[in-house]
Each structure stands twice: as C-alpha cells, then as structure tokens.
Amino acid sequence: MGGLESPARQAAVVTPDDIADLVNTSRSIYVGTAGDISVHMIGQSSAVIFKAVPVGILPIRADRVLATGTTAADIVALW
C-alpha cells in the first residue's frame, strides 16, 4: 500500500451528510462543480468551510463532508 505521497487508489462519490462519516478518510477531494465545502477534518468534530472551491482537487484529509454549508457538487472522495 502506498504512502500519502502516492496517487489515490480508490474513490467514492460523496453525498454530503451532516451525520454520516465518509466510508474512508479522504486523502483529497475532487470537486466537479465549484462552490463551498463544509467538512470535518480528520480528528476534528467542528466544521470548517472552504469557500469558493474551484473545480479540481482539494488536498485535504476529511472524514465527513457536511450538507449544511456545502454548495459545491459532483464531489468525489479519493483515498
């Protein structure tokens, strides 16, 4: 298994949810439609909102993408 410097090996479409964690902690998140993304970073229980995230890869380790505060769409978690 590769370290964090190697490319992602798996991915899953993300449906933002205020209660459920991601299947796996992300190593990055792909954003297909620009907007805000509200997440719980790994090990944190409070939300952080990334404003005006453009289409592309957001290199963050998150364990939840929240519905509240998320306006971006077509989100994919990579790990």
C-alpha positions as CSV (number, residue, x, y, z in Angstrom):
1,M,0.0,0.0,0.0
2,G,1.3,3.4,-0.9
3,G,2.0,6.3,1.4
4,L,0.3,9.7,1.3
5,E,2.7,10.9,-1.4
6,S,1.5,8.2,-3.9
7,P,-1.6,8.6,-6.0
8,A,-5.0,7.7,-4.6
9,R,-6.0,4.1,-5.2
10,Q,-9.8,4.3,-4.5
11,A,-12.6,6.7,-4.9
12,A,-16.3,7.1,-4.0
13,V,-19.0,9.6,-4.9
14,V,-19.8,11.8,-1.9
15,T,-23.3,12.7,-0.8
16,P,-22.9,15.5,1.8
17,D,-24.4,14.4,5.1
18,D,-24.4,16.2,8.5
19,I,-24.3,12.9,10.4
20,A,-22.6,10.1,8.4
21,D,-18.8,10.0,8.0
22,L,-17.2,9.1,4.7
23,V,-16.5,5.4,4.1
24,N,-12.8,6.2,4.4
25,T,-10.9,9.3,5.4
26,S,-10.0,11.2,2.3
27,R,-6.5,12.0,1.1
28,S,-8.1,14.5,-1.2
29,I,-11.5,15.6,-2.5
30,Y,-12.4,16.1,-6.2
31,V,-14.8,19.0,-6.8
32,G,-16.7,18.7,-10.1
33,T,-18.9,21.9,-9.6
34,A,-17.3,24.8,-7.8
35,G,-18.7,26.1,-4.5
36,D,-18.3,25.9,-0.8
37,I,-17.4,22.7,1.0
38,S,-18.1,22.2,4.7
39,V,-16.0,19.3,6.2
40,H,-14.8,17.7,9.4
41,M,-11.1,17.4,9.1
42,I,-9.6,14.2,10.3
43,G,-9.8,14.1,14.1
44,Q,-11.9,17.3,14.4
45,S,-15.6,17.5,15.4
46,S,-16.3,21.0,14.3
47,A,-16.9,22.1,10.7
48,V,-14.5,24.0,8.6
49,I,-15.9,25.7,5.4
50,F,-13.7,26.1,2.4
51,K,-15.2,29.0,0.4
52,A,-15.4,29.2,-3.4
53,V,-13.5,26.0,-4.0
54,P,-12.8,25.8,-7.8
55,V,-13.3,22.6,-9.9
56,G,-10.3,20.3,-9.2
57,I,-8.6,18.5,-6.4
58,L,-8.7,19.8,-2.8
59,P,-5.8,18.1,-0.9
60,I,-7.4,17.6,2.5
61,R,-7.8,14.7,4.9
62,A,-11.5,14.9,5.8
63,D,-13.7,12.2,7.4
64,R,-17.1,14.0,6.8
65,V,-18.5,16.3,4.1
66,L,-21.4,18.1,5.6
67,A,-24.7,19.0,3.8
68,T,-25.0,22.2,5.8
69,G,-22.7,24.8,4.3
70,T,-21.8,22.8,1.2
71,T,-22.8,24.3,-2.1
72,A,-20.2,22.5,-4.3
73,A,-21.4,19.5,-6.2
74,D,-20.2,16.4,-8.1
75,I,-17.9,15.6,-5.1
76,V,-15.6,12.5,-5.1
77,A,-13.5,11.4,-2.1
78,L,-10.1,9.9,-3.0
79,W,-8.1,7.7,-0.7
